[in-house]
Amino acid sequence: MVIWLIGLAGSGKTTIGAALYKRLKLDCKNLVFIDGDMIRAIMGDDLGYDIESRRRNAKRIRNLCKELEKQSVNVICAILSIFPEDRKWNRQNYNEYFEIYLNVDMDTLIRRDQKQLYSRAIAGSEKNVVGIDIPFPKPESPDLVIDNNANLVKLDSIIDLIIKSLPEFEDIH
């Protein structure tokens, strides 16, 4: 299975994905956690953040997830996932796919802005920021939507909700 966490920078994808991985890994040994920034680093940070570079990185990630799934490895993937055609590809090409959208409003993202990404983009000193000068098409039909506007103090309850929402499949429940 591929569990796909979608959301803007600061929505909690990595934090929630890592916590979900930690919880599920106890019972599911064939599980990996992939994060968009992690793949950039592994591949040598050879891509920028313009649309075409983002498209290439997204394709790398979806293809890696497909290869892992073909080898019976379950995947938790935390990624911006800004291309609707990639989400459609996921549904058509993964045997088991569960899409989770972390919905967070821009005011909350700006407040959480640990990397100062949004503040730099708003000030005009940063370009190619998804949600500011690159559109973020919200997922049309995610399997689960989590309103994550509150601080992540409810992390355990978010993980519980995700696990309860997952379809039954071998090696996870």
N, C-alpha and C positions, 0 to 999 in steps of 0.2 A: 504494500500500500504506500501511496505517496500522500502525505498530509502537507498541504500547501498553505502557509500563513502569509496573507497579503496585507499590506498597510503602508502608509507613508512613514518616512523617517521619524522616529520618536513614538510610533504607535505601540511599541512593545513587542514587535515580532521576535527579535533575538532573545529577549528576556523570557517571553512565554515559550518560544520554541525550545530553548535550553532547559527550562523547567519541565516541559512536557517530555522531552527526551530523557531527562534524569528519572522521572517517575516511570515512564514506560520501559526504560532500559532494564529495570529490575526483573521484569518478566519476559522481555523480548530482546534476546541477545543479538538478533540480526537487524539492528536498528542503527541508523546514522542520522546525524544532524548536519544540515547544510545551511549556510547563511550566505547571502549574496556577497557581502564584503569578504567573507572567508574565501570564496571562489576567486574573487579578484586577486587576493593576496597569493593564493596557490598558483594562479596562472601568471604571476609575475607583475601584477599591476600594469598590464600592457594596454589597458583600455581607458578612455576618458569617460566623461559623464554626459556627453552629447547623445542625442537620440540613437544614432547608429551604433555607438559603442555600447549603449544600454541594451540595444536589440541583440548584439553579438553576445554579450554576457548572459542575457536571459536565455538565449539558445543553448549556450554551453551548459547552463544549469539544468534546463529541461532535459537535454540529451544525457547528461550525467545521471539524473534521476531515473530516466528510462533504462539506462544500462544497469543501474543498481537494481531496479525493480525486476528486470529480466533475470537477474542472478538471485532472486528471492530475498533481496535486502529491502526492508521497509525504510522509508525516508521521511523525515520531518524537514521541510524546506521553508526557510524564512526569507522572503524576497519581496521587493516592491511590487513586482508583477504588473507593470504598467501597460502591457500590450494585450488587449482583449483577444487577439488572434492566438497568443500563446496559451491563454487560459482555455480557449476552445480546443487547441491542440492537446492540452493536458487531458481534458475530458475524453477526447477521442483516442488517445494513445496509451494512457496508463490503464492497467487492468483494474486497479482499485485506486480511486482518487477522492480525496476529501478536502474541499476548499474552505478555508476559514478567513473571513475578512475582519480585520481589526479596525473598526470605525472610530476615528478620533477627529474631532473638529480642529480646524486650523488654530484657533485661539489656544487650545490646550497644547497642541504641538509646539507652538511658539513659546509658551510658558515652560515646556519641558526641554527646550532647545539646548541640550548639553553641549553639543558641538558648535553652537552658534551658526548653524547652517541656514536656518530660516532668517535670522536677523541680518546676516550678511547678504542674503538674496534680496531681502526687502530693501536694504540700503543700496543695492546695486553693485556690491563688490563681489558677489558670487553669482555665477551663471549656471544654467542647466540644473536647476533644483526642481525636483518633482513636487508639484503642488503650488509652485510659485510661477516659474516661467516654462515649465514642462507640465502639460495637463496630466491629471491622474483620473482616468476613467474608472469609476467605482465598479467592482464586480457586479455583473447582472444577476447572477443566481448562485451565490455562494451556498455551501451546505450549512454553514453556521456563520452568523454575524455576532461579533462581540463588541459591545459599546465599551470602549476602554478609555473613556474620558476621565475617569477617576484615576488617582495615583495607583500604582501597582501593588497596593497593600493587600488586595484581594487575590493575589497570585494563585494561592492554593485553590480558591473557589473557581477561578478561571480554568485551571488545569482540570479540576473535577468536572466542570461543565463540558469541556472538550472531550474528555474520556467517555463520559456518558453519552455524548452525541455521536461518537464514532460508530460506524457500522461494525457488526461482529465480523471479525476475520481472524484467521489463524495467527498465533504468536503475539497478539496485542492484548486481548482481554483474558 
